[in-house]
Amino acid sequence: MQSNNSLSRFLARSTRAFAAFALSAGVALGSTGAAHAQRVPIVRDAEIEALVRDYARPILKAAGLANSNIGIVLVNDPAFNAFVAGRRMFINTGALMTAETPNEIIGVIAHEAGHIAGGHQERLRDQLARAQTMAIVAALLGAGAMVAGAASDTNGLGAAGAGIMTGGSEMARRSLLGYQRSEEATADRSAITYLNATGQSAQGMLKTFQRFQSALSLSGARVDPYQVSHPMPRERIANLETLAQQSPNFGKTDSEALQLRHDMMRVKIAVYTQGQAAASRLLRNNAGGLAARYGDAQATYLFGDLRSALSKTDALIKSQPKNAYFHELRGDILMKSNKAAAAAESYATAVRLDPAKSGILPIQLGQAYLAVGTPEALKKAVAEVRKGLDRDRENAAGYRYLAQAYGMLGDVADADLATADGHYYSGAYQDAKIFAMRAQMKMPRGSPGWVRAQDIINYKAPSKKKK
């Protein structure tokens, strides 16, 4: 009986270990599971999201994913990394800031698109199940030998049984790692295909792998290539360099306009994540350029004098009057200066000029109207926030502003429903159900709001698997 209990505990540990391994294997350009995605800190920014979507659009089309509703999520993490989970592609802010050219990030996106188009996550689950089976069979054989050894009082047979269990588990783990390395190589080759199809160079992709190789060399670490889930950087470069250089696009560089947008993205991330001097360090070779001045205006807004920040931003707008994100920054400065009405004017201009039609900017405009606080402004706040949420349905912060506006207008039922939606999209399902029930009690049965509340009440959250 004791042996059976030990075996059960071993099998349970084996299954949990393989599940945890599969969910944590996607580092340094790879695919990982949804559980990983649920723990990441998300960044929302209209300018950065628009730029990264522009990078991704032709790649996704070449990969046959243009109509697959692929979401791109920014992760607040300084590491150079990207991964996929389901139909979402996650890209670290560290990767965006470190990459010196758009082409480097486009190469990363092409690689991740290769994972999605190749169905690698689905096949990884099959491989995981196979690896678990191998481990379980080894555990049964090993446990049988251990029991036989105990029954015959043969220490050698018992030790052999333990070796079978350990060796079988290790063999299954190496098999899974080998499979993941092959999928990484496949995604690399797919990336080259997509870059060629879109007339773009693979130089940026090679530079990314060279960066990984340099980091590995500097770390002084000795890595067993059979104990990792990705090919070694030197191996990846060797495999791809010939293919990349054969492309007629290999020497092609990014346009000046795209490079400028990329530089402005980099300095924004640097200022917000690394402090006041980060932008000047990042673009010290082009200190007088537009991107450097944009970083200086951002830094002055966050850490300096608001009047000076406004003056610097007005100079930026003079140089690019149709840049929606300069007007957005102007709105941010005015909001911080407690000039909500003037901020609303700047945000309204940003919304009008925004080529990407982001949901974030109308929500910011609604927040400014909310701060104005007059009945007319509150009605505008509701209209603008709802416009933003129509474009960006999962923006939990937007529902909080909407609830506040409805509450200030005395519309308690819609305020409760907006609060319920905010909790729902934040993952606080129990709180969402409470506010949905409160809203439903104040609404006509069968009305659109009542039906939405009922949907929230009936929602069943995915069960959390025990670890």
Summary of the structure (lengths in Angstrom):
residues: 467
radius of gyration: 26.9
end to end distance: 24.5
largest distance: 89.9
contacts: 1583
relative contact order: 0.07
helix: 73%
strand: 4%
